[in-house]
Amino acid sequence: MALFKKRTVGKPGEWYYCLEHKKVEEGPECPAKDRFGPYTSRQEAQHAMETARERNLEWENDPRWHDAPARPEE
């Protein structure tokens, strides 16, 4: 008996962005490893890559997330 069932049908109103096919899907059509979401609207899912880029830039520039040691002041 499987511990986890594969979810093949999404809930109404769930939208995903498929990284493999580079398209918006209603419901989870592709494996979870290949998609972003769920999003509440088609428009939100269409902007998934833009949102990810913006968040990555924010995280890269956030001093709380840098692993490099602070340089001593001279």
N, CA, C and O atoms as a GROMACS GRO file, in nm:
protein
  296
    1MET      N    1   0.084  -0.118   0.000
    1MET     CA    2   0.000   0.000   0.000
    1MET      C    3   0.089   0.124   0.000
    1MET      O    4   0.182   0.134   0.080
    2ALA      N    5   0.061   0.215  -0.088
    2ALA     CA    6   0.140   0.338  -0.098
    2ALA      C    7   0.106   0.432   0.017
    2ALA      O    8  -0.009   0.444   0.058
    3LEU      N    9   0.210   0.499   0.066
    3LEU     CA   10   0.188   0.596   0.173
    3LEU      C   11   0.127   0.724   0.121
    3LEU      O   12   0.047   0.789   0.188
    4PHE      N   13   0.166   0.761   0.000
    4PHE     CA   14   0.117   0.885  -0.058
    4PHE      C   15   0.051   0.854  -0.191
    4PHE      O   16   0.106   0.782  -0.274
    5LYS      N   17  -0.065   0.909  -0.211
    5LYS     CA   18  -0.134   0.892  -0.338
    5LYS      C   19  -0.094   1.004  -0.431
    5LYS      O   20  -0.080   1.119  -0.388
    6LYS      N   21  -0.076   0.973  -0.558
    6LYS     CA   22  -0.046   1.075  -0.657
    6LYS      C   23  -0.171   1.158  -0.682
    6LYS      O   24  -0.277   1.105  -0.714
    7ARG      N   25  -0.154   1.288  -0.666
    7ARG     CA   26  -0.268   1.378  -0.687
    7ARG      C   27  -0.272   1.416  -0.834
    7ARG      O   28  -0.183   1.486  -0.883
    8THR      N   29  -0.374   1.371  -0.903
    8THR     CA   30  -0.382   1.396  -1.046
    8THR      C   31  -0.481   1.506  -1.082
    8THR      O   32  -0.478   1.559  -1.193
    9VAL      N   33  -0.568   1.541  -0.989
    9VAL     CA   34  -0.667   1.643  -1.016
    9VAL      C   35  -0.650   1.756  -0.916
    9VAL      O   36  -0.644   1.733  -0.796
   10GLY      N   37  -0.643   1.878  -0.967
   10GLY     CA   38  -0.627   1.993  -0.879
   10GLY      C   39  -0.761   2.041  -0.827
   10GLY      O   40  -0.867   1.999  -0.872
   11LYS      N   41  -0.752   2.129  -0.731
   11LYS     CA   42  -0.873   2.192  -0.678
   11LYS      C   43  -0.914   2.302  -0.774
   11LYS      O   44  -0.828   2.360  -0.841
   12PRO      N   45  -1.041   2.333  -0.783
   12PRO     CA   46  -1.084   2.444  -0.869
   12PRO      C   47  -1.013   2.573  -0.828
   12PRO      O   48  -1.005   2.606  -0.710
   13GLY      N   49  -0.962   2.644  -0.926
   13GLY     CA   50  -0.895   2.770  -0.899
   13GLY      C   51  -0.747   2.760  -0.870
   13GLY      O   52  -0.684   2.862  -0.842
   14GLU      N   53  -0.689   2.641  -0.877
   14GLU     CA   54  -0.544   2.625  -0.857
   14GLU      C   55  -0.473   2.636  -0.992
   14GLU      O   56  -0.508   2.567  -1.088
   15TRP      N   57  -0.374   2.721  -0.998
   15TRP     CA   58  -0.298   2.742  -1.120
   15TRP      C   59  -0.151   2.716  -1.092
   15TRP      O   60  -0.101   2.747  -0.983
   16TYR      N   61  -0.081   2.660  -1.188
   16TYR     CA   62   0.060   2.627  -1.175
   16TYR      C   63   0.136   2.676  -1.298
   16TYR      O   64   0.078   2.695  -1.405
   17TYR      N   65   0.266   2.698  -1.280
   17TYR     CA   66   0.352   2.728  -1.394
   17TYR      C   67   0.445   2.609  -1.411
   17TYR      O   68   0.522   2.577  -1.320
   18CYS      N   69   0.440   2.544  -1.526
   18CYS     CA   70   0.523   2.427  -1.554
   18CYS      C   71   0.659   2.474  -1.607
   18CYS      O   72   0.667   2.542  -1.709
   19LEU      N   73   0.765   2.438  -1.535
   19LEU     CA   74   0.901   2.476  -1.574
   19LEU      C   75   0.949   2.396  -1.695
   19LEU      O   76   1.032   2.444  -1.772
   20GLU      N   77   0.898   2.276  -1.711
   20GLU     CA   78   0.938   2.189  -1.822
   20GLU      C   79   0.879   2.238  -1.955
   20GLU      O   80   0.950   2.247  -2.055
   21HIS      N   81   0.749   2.268  -1.954
   21HIS     CA   82   0.680   2.308  -2.076
   21HIS      C   83   0.667   2.459  -2.093
   21HIS      O   84   0.625   2.508  -2.198
   22LYS      N   85   0.706   2.533  -1.987
   22LYS     CA   86   0.700   2.680  -1.987
   22LYS      C   87   0.560   2.731  -2.021
   22LYS      O   88   0.541   2.814  -2.110
   23LYS      N   89   0.462   2.677  -1.946
   23LYS     CA   90   0.324   2.717  -1.969
   23LYS      C   91   0.245   2.710  -1.839
   23LYS      O   92   0.285   2.644  -1.743
   24VAL      N   93   0.134   2.781  -1.838
   24VAL     CA   94   0.044   2.783  -1.723
   24VAL      C   95  -0.052   2.665  -1.735
   24VAL      O   96  -0.103   2.634  -1.843
   25GLU      N   97  -0.075   2.598  -1.621
   25GLU     CA   98  -0.166   2.483  -1.618
   25GLU      C   99  -0.270   2.504  -1.509
   25GLU      O  100  -0.239   2.557  -1.402
   26GLU      N  101  -0.392   2.463  -1.536
   26GLU     CA  102  -0.492   2.463  -1.431
   26GLU      C  103  -0.492   2.324  -1.370
   26GLU      O  104  -0.518   2.225  -1.438
   27GLY      N  105  -0.462   2.318  -1.243
   27GLY     CA  106  -0.446   2.190  -1.176
   27GLY      C  107  -0.309   2.134  -1.203
   27GLY      O  108  -0.243   2.175  -1.299
   28PRO      N  109  -0.264   2.040  -1.120
   28PRO     CA  110  -0.130   1.985  -1.136
   28PRO      C  111  -0.122   1.881  -1.248
   28PRO      O  112  -0.151   1.764  -1.226
   29GLU      N  113  -0.086   1.924  -1.366
   29GLU     CA  114  -0.072   1.831  -1.479
   29GLU      C  115   0.064   1.765  -1.480
   29GLU      O  116   0.076   1.647  -1.513
   30CYS      N  117   0.168   1.839  -1.444
   30CYS     CA  118   0.305   1.788  -1.446
   30CYS      C  119   0.352   1.757  -1.305
   30CYS      O  120   0.291   1.803  -1.208
   31PRO      N  121   0.460   1.678  -1.291
   31PRO     CA  122   0.512   1.645  -1.158
   31PRO      C  123   0.549   1.770  -1.078
   31PRO      O  124   0.586   1.873  -1.136
   32ALA      N  125   0.540   1.760  -0.946
   32ALA     CA  126   0.568   1.873  -0.858
   32ALA      C  127   0.710   1.927  -0.877
   32ALA      O  128   0.732   2.047  -0.860
   33LYS      N  129   0.805   1.842  -0.912
   33LYS     CA  130   0.943   1.887  -0.930
   33LYS      C  131   0.958   1.980  -1.050
   33LYS      O  132   1.060   2.049  -1.063
   34ASP      N  133   0.859   1.983  -1.138
   34ASP     CA  134   0.866   2.063  -1.260
   34ASP      C  135   0.772   2.183  -1.260
   34ASP      O  136   0.745   2.239  -1.366
   35ARG      N  137   0.721   2.224  -1.143
   35ARG     CA  138   0.624   2.333  -1.146
   35ARG      C  139   0.636   2.424  -1.024
   35ARG      O  140   0.685   2.384  -0.919
   36PHE      N  141   0.589   2.547  -1.042
   36PHE     CA  142   0.572   2.643  -0.934
   36PHE      C  143   0.423   2.653  -0.909
   36PHE      O  144   0.344   2.644  -1.002
   37GLY      N  145   0.385   2.673  -0.784
   37GLY     CA  146   0.245   2.693  -0.753
   37GLY      C  147   0.205   2.614  -0.631
   37GLY      O  148   0.289   2.547  -0.571
   38PRO      N  149   0.080   2.618  -0.594
   38PRO     CA  150  -0.032   2.672  -0.668
   38PRO      C  151  -0.045   2.824  -0.652
   38PRO      O  152  -0.005   2.882  -0.551
   39TYR      N  153  -0.102   2.885  -0.752
   39TYR     CA  154  -0.134   3.027  -0.753
   39TYR      C  155  -0.286   3.041  -0.756
   39TYR      O  156  -0.357   2.948  -0.797
   40THR      N  157  -0.335   3.155  -0.713
   40THR     CA  158  -0.480   3.174  -0.704
   40THR      C  159  -0.542   3.220  -0.836
   40THR      O  160  -0.664   3.216  -0.851
   41SER      N  161  -0.458   3.264  -0.931
   41SER     CA  162  -0.512   3.308  -1.059
   41SER      C  163  -0.418   3.273  -1.173
   41SER      O  164  -0.299   3.250  -1.151
   42ARG      N  165  -0.471   3.269  -1.293
   42ARG     CA  166  -0.391   3.243  -1.412
   42ARG      C  167  -0.284   3.351  -1.428
   42ARG      O  168  -0.170   3.321  -1.464
   43GLN      N  169  -0.321   3.477  -1.403
   43GLN     CA  170  -0.227   3.588  -1.419
   43GLN      C  171  -0.110   3.575  -1.323
   43GLN      O  172   0.004   3.603  -1.360
   44GLU      N  173  -0.137   3.534  -1.201
   44GLU     CA  174  -0.030   3.515  -1.103
   44GLU      C  175   0.066   3.406  -1.151
   44GLU      O  176   0.188   3.421  -1.141
   45ALA      N  177   0.012   3.297  -1.204
   45ALA     CA  178   0.094   3.187  -1.254
   45ALA      C  179   0.174   3.231  -1.377
   45ALA      O  180   0.288   3.186  -1.395
   46GLN      N  181   0.117   3.317  -1.461
   46GLN     CA  182   0.188   3.364  -1.580
   46GLN      C  183   0.312   3.444  -1.543
   46GLN      O  184   0.408   3.449  -1.620
   47HIS      N  185   0.312   3.506  -1.427
   47HIS     CA  186   0.425   3.587  -1.382
   47HIS      C  187   0.515   3.513  -1.284
   47HIS      O  188   0.594   3.576  -1.213
   48ALA      N  189   0.505   3.381  -1.279
   48ALA     CA  190   0.582   3.302  -1.182
   48ALA      C  191   0.732   3.321  -1.196
   48ALA      O  192   0.802   3.335  -1.096
   49MET      N  193   0.782   3.322  -1.317
   49MET     CA  194   0.927   3.336  -1.337
   49MET      C  195   0.974   3.475  -1.298
   49MET      O  196   1.081   3.491  -1.239
   50GLU      N  197   0.895   3.576  -1.331
   50GLU     CA  198   0.929   3.714  -1.293
   50GLU      C  199   0.930   3.728  -1.141
   50GLU      O  200   1.020   3.790  -1.084
   51THR      N  201   0.831   3.672  -1.075
   51THR     CA  202   0.823   3.675  -0.930
   51THR      C  203   0.944   3.606  -0.869
   51THR      O  204   1.001   3.655  -0.772
   52ALA      N  205   0.983   3.491  -0.924
   52ALA     CA  206   1.098   3.418  -0.872
   52ALA      C  207   1.227   3.500  -0.889
   52ALA      O  208   1.310   3.503  -0.798
   53ARG      N  209   1.244   3.565  -1.004
   53ARG     CA  210   1.362   3.649  -1.026
   53ARG      C  211   1.369   3.763  -0.925
   53ARG      O  212   1.474   3.791  -0.869
   54GLU      N  213   1.255   3.828  -0.903
   54GLU     CA  214   1.250   3.940  -0.808
   54GLU      C  215   1.284   3.892  -0.667
   54GLU      O  216   1.360   3.959  -0.596
   55ARG      N  217   1.229   3.780  -0.626
   55ARG     CA  218   1.256   3.727  -0.492
   55ARG      C  219   1.402   3.685  -0.478
   55ARG      O  220   1.463   3.708  -0.373
   56ASN      N  221   1.459   3.625  -0.582
   56ASN     CA  222   1.599   3.586  -0.576
   56ASN      C  223   1.689   3.708  -0.559
   56ASN      O  224   1.784   3.704  -0.480
   57LEU      N  225   1.660   3.815  -0.631
   57LEU     CA  226   1.739   3.938  -0.616
   57LEU      C  227   1.727   3.995  -0.475
   57LEU      O  228   1.826   4.038  -0.417
   58GLU      N  229   1.607   3.994  -0.420
   58GLU     CA  230   1.587   4.042  -0.283
   58GLU      C  231   1.669   3.960  -0.185
   58GLU      O  232   1.735   4.015  -0.097
   59TRP      N  233   1.666   3.827  -0.199
   59TRP     CA  234   1.739   3.740  -0.107
   59TRP      C  235   1.890   3.754  -0.124
   59TRP      O  236   1.964   3.753  -0.025
   60GLU      N  237   1.936   3.769  -0.248
   60GLU     CA  238   2.079   3.783  -0.273
   60GLU      C  239   2.133   3.912  -0.214
   60GLU      O  240   2.250   3.918  -0.176
   61ASN      N  241   2.051   4.014  -0.207
   61ASN     CA  242   2.094   4.144  -0.157
   61ASN      C  243   2.058   4.167  -0.010
   61ASN      O  244   2.084   4.274   0.044
   62ASP      N  245   1.999   4.070   0.054
   62ASP     CA  246   1.960   4.082   0.195
   62ASP      C  247   2.080   4.042   0.282
   62ASP      O  248   2.122   3.927   0.277
   63PRO      N  249   2.134   4.134   0.360
   63PRO     CA  250   2.253   4.102   0.439
   63PRO      C  251   2.230   3.994   0.544
   63PRO      O  252   2.325   3.933   0.592
   64ARG      N  253   2.106   3.968   0.580
   64ARG     CA  254   2.078   3.862   0.678
   64ARG      C  255   2.102   3.723   0.623
   64ARG      O  256   2.113   3.628   0.699
   65TRP      N  257   2.112   3.710   0.489
   65TRP     CA  258   2.125   3.577   0.428
   65TRP      C  259   2.262   3.550   0.371
   65TRP      O  260   2.281   3.448   0.304
   66HIS      N  261   2.358   3.636   0.395
   66HIS     CA  262   2.493   3.614   0.342
   66HIS      C  263   2.571   3.523   0.435
   66HIS      O  264   2.567   3.540   0.557
   67ASP      N  265   2.642   3.427   0.378
   67ASP     CA  266   2.723   3.335   0.456
   67ASP      C  267   2.867   3.387   0.473
   67ASP      O  268   2.940   3.337   0.558
   68ALA      N  269   2.906   3.484   0.394
   68ALA     CA  270   3.042   3.536   0.402
   68ALA      C  271   3.062   3.608   0.536
   68ALA      O  272   2.974   3.682   0.581
   69PRO      N  273   3.176   3.586   0.599
   69PRO     CA  274   3.201   3.654   0.726
   69PRO      C  275   3.217   3.805   0.703
   69PRO      O  276   3.262   3.850   0.597
   70ALA      N  277   3.180   3.880   0.802
   70ALA     CA  278   3.192   4.025   0.794
   70ALA      C  279   3.339   4.063   0.793
   70ALA      O  280   3.420   4.005   0.865
   71ARG      N  281   3.372   4.161   0.710
   71ARG     CA  282   3.511   4.208   0.702
   71ARG      C  283   3.539   4.301   0.820
   71ARG      O  284   3.458   4.388   0.852
   72PRO      N  285   3.654   4.282   0.883
   72PRO     CA  286   3.686   4.372   0.995
   72PRO      C  287   3.712   4.513   0.943
   72PRO      O  288   3.769   4.533   0.836
   73GLU      N  289   3.667   4.610   1.020
   73GLU     CA  290   3.688   4.749   0.980
   73GLU      C  291   3.834   4.787   1.001
   73GLU      O  292   3.896   4.747   1.099
   74GLU      N  293   3.886   4.864   0.909
   74GLU     CA  294   4.026   4.904   0.919
   74GLU      C  295   4.040   5.043   0.972
   74GLU      O  296   4.152   5.092   0.986
   0.00000   0.00000   0.00000
